[in-house]
Amino acid sequence: MMLTYEYVSERMDYELPSGDKKNKKAFTENIIEYIFRILYRSKDANAATNLILEVIGRKYNISRAFILEKITEKKFSTTFEWCNDGIISRQNIEQNIPREVAMRFYKHFDEEGIFSYADIAVLPNDLKGFFSDSPVKAILECAIYDDKGDFYGGICFEYHQHPRCWTDEEIESLSFTAEILGTFLQQKRYMDSMNLSRVQALEILDHIDAFIYVIDKKTYEILFFNKKAAEFFGTDSLGKNCFNIICDEETKCSFCPIDLMAEALQSIKKDIYIAKRKIWLRIAVSKIYWQQNREVCLVHAHDITTMKNKQNKK
């Protein structure tokens, strides 16, 4: 099911008790559940983040909600934004903000990581200039910290109609949102970088003159073949069992090197003979990181048939 604001809003209204005050309190108490439900059910992390900003923005009548993230050690950018009806986007101009500018705001956050002003007119002098030609009348920002406790960015909520006093319930709900989304986004950035590194590494393996493949340690499913392995064993092998494809067997091989990988071992080496293919392989098996926390092994196999045949003739 594709999650939309209308669907999520209907579910929340259905699940919350009647009465405006009770609704707001119940939403505050269950905000973590709602946000995790969106993150869990959505297959698109970016769409889920945008939807959460919309759900929160509409629920609390926010004019504009956006996420500022550290993209390098010296630059911050707005990476996500939601604007209410009639509000002009500013995401394109909020890119590559110097760190010293972001830190001017950060030094005004309280010990709870909150920056809240009911009236922009009373902002500290060092910040007023940033809003000189802005429609913002009230602002609430919640800091995002990395796992070292350093400032990573913030989730920001603007109100454009008139000064607005942020209630304790609003601050609590919005800060909860910031905490959950902040953790989620940092994990997403880490996984994105890991996946990018993995893709780059796998592309490099295509140029190595050896059979290289990745096997799920529990299911024996082939997750990756490099070019040489695909040309020899077949290009339609992904998702199939390694013993079917590599050894042409119906059941797990008795000499399976993957099964020799005890928990304490990170790598092993073994020479194996595949009778049905009449080939000797010198195999090195290593545990590697893979997405979705799967237990996988990288198999690096050299064809040593010629060497073995020479040895047997002696």
Buried (B, 14 or more C-beta within 10 A) or exposed (E): EEBEBEEBBEEBEEEBEEEEEEBBBBBBBBBEEBBEBBBEBBEEBEBBBBBBBBBBBBBBEBBBBBBBBBBEEEBBBBBBBBBBEEBEEBBEEBEEBEBEEBEBBBEBBEEEBBBBBBEBEEBEEEBEEBBEEEBBBBBBBBBBBEEEEEBBBBBBBBBBEEEBEBEEBBBEBBBBBBBBBBBBBBEBBEBEEEEEEBEEEBEEBEEEEBBBBBBBBEBBBBBBBBBBBBEBBBEEBBEBBBBBBBBEBEEBBEBBBBEEBEEEEEEBEBBBEBEEBEBBBBBBBBBEEBEEEBBBBBBBBBBBBEEBEEEEEE
